[in-house]
Amino acid sequence: MKARQIIVPLVAVIVFLIAWEALVWIMGWPNYKMASPSDLIPAYERYWGLFLTMGWQTLWRTVAGLVLAVIFGVALGMVMGFSRTMRDALYPLLVGFNAVPKATVVPIVALMFVGWHDFNTVLIAFMISFFPIAVSVSIGLSTLEPEYRDILRSLGASQATIFWKIALPKTLPEFFGALKVAVTLAFIGTNLMEIVSPHGRGLGALFDSGKTNSDYPLMFAVLIALAFLGIVLYYIVVALEKTFAGWADRTV
Amino acid sequence: MMPDDMIDKLIDITAVRHSYRTASGPLPVLDGLELSVPEGGFVAVVGPSGCGKSTLTRLVAGLLIPDEGEVRVHGTRITAPRSNVGMAFQNPVLLEWRTILQNVLLPLEIVPNKLSRAEARDRARRLLALVGLDGFEDKRPSELSGGMKQRASLCRALIHQPEVLILDEPFGALDAFTREDLWQTMHKVKAEEPFTGVLITHDLRESIFLADRVVVLSSRPARTQFVLDIPDTGLRTLDDLYTPEAAERLNILRHQIEVAQGRTPAGDAA
C-alpha cells in the first residue's frame, strides 16, 4: 500500500474532526446538545476498560451474525440462482421479510429469547444482513452467460465442476459488493438489540447507560467507537475482496 | 444433394427435426437437417439469421438431443456431451480471473488426458504462439483486444485435441481487418493442428475462404437447402477472394440465401 493511500484518508478524518470542533465552538452548543471531539477524549479516558470489553462484545457478535449471514445467504442465493422455480417461490417471501423494519422485530426477538443475550443479538445481526448476500449470489448465478456453461458442459463437466470453476468465481465481485453493505447492516442489527435488550452488553448497552446517566459525551464517544469498528470490518472485507476478486478491479 | 460415396463421415447428421418448447406451443427450429463432414473437413453453415444455426452446434456438441433423427460422431450416436469437442463462440467467454495461459488450460482440467503439467503448459504455449499470442500468456483477458481474446478462445477450444471443432460465429463481432487476420490464422492453425470443423457464420466471404464445403440452411424451421463444395486450392490467401471463381461462388451463395429468405423464387438464375 502506498503512503498516499493512508495519508489522504487520514487528512480527511482530521479535517472532519476540526470542522466538527469548530462548528460546536462557533455555535456555542453545550455538550448535551452536541458534544465536540475534545469532549470525547475524557470520556474515552474514563471508560477505557468498558470500551474495550463492550467493543469486543459488539464486534464478535456482529462478525458471528455476518458469518451466519454469509453461509445462509450464499446457500439461499445458490438455490435461487440455479432453480427458476425456487426463485419464483422465494423472492416474494424474502422481499417481504426484508421489508419489515428490523427495529420492530428486535423487541419480539428480545422477548422470544429473553436471557439469551448473545444468541438474540447474533440472530438480529444475521437477520438484517443476509438479504443483500442472498440476492447478489442469486443474481450472479442466474445471469451467468449460457456460453460459459456450454464451454464446460460440452467437455462433459458436472454441475458441481461448473459451479466451482466458473459460477462461484464469477459471482465473487457481486458477493463482495453485497458483503460491504451487509457489514454495516450487521452493525445496525447488533446495536439495536444491545440498546433494546435489558441488562444488555456491548457498545449499544454502553450507549444506553450514557443516555440513562445523561452522560452525553459518552453517547457520542460510543457512536465514534462504532464508526471505528465499522471502518475496520469494512476494510477487512475490502482486503478479502482484493485477495479473492482483485481481478474484477479495472482501475489498477 | 449429399454425395453418397462418402464413407469417412466424422460428423453425420441425418433427418434431424427439433422444436423448442415455448409458452405459445412448440417452435420448430430444425426440420430435415442433413449434414456430414468427413474427417479433416471444414464445413461452413450459412443461413438467414435466427434459422437455427446455433441449435445445430449444440446438437453436435451433445448439449441438445434432437426430437427426431440422428447425430453421429465417428459412428457413435450422440446422446450426451462428450469431451471430444472444442467450442468457440462469438463471445470469447474467457474467465476473467485466470491468465490467458490458465484459460487455455481449462479443458485439460476436465477432460481426462495423459499430459503432465509441464507438457500441458508447453502445448498451451505452442498453440498461443501459433495464433500470435506469444508473450501474452500471463496477461488477463481484460488486457487483450477483442481479436486477441478470440485467438485465445480458439486455443482453448483446441488444447485437448478435440475430434470436432465447433465455431459459432467466432469472428462475428470483430472489425473487418481483424476478421481477415483471423481467417489467415485459421488456415495456419488447420495446417499445424488438423481438426474437423463446423463453422457457423453469416459472412459468405468467410465461408468460402475457410471451408471446403458451404451448407446453406433454409429459414426456420431449418432444413439443408443447398451444398456448395469448394475445391481445395491449398493454403488460401486473401487475394483468392477476388478471383472470378470466388465471385461466382459468392453469387451462387447469395442467391441461395435470398431463396432461403423467400425473396427470390428458387428457379431464378443467380
Interface residues (C-beta under 8 A of the other chain):
Chain A: E145 E147 Y148 D150 I151 L152 R153 S154 L155 G156 A157 T161 K165 I166 P169 K170 L172 A245 W247 A248 R250
Chain B: R58 A61 G62 L63 A80 P81 R82 S83 V85 M87 F89 N91 V93 L95 E96 W97 L106 P107 E109 I110 V111 R140 S142 R156 H160 I166
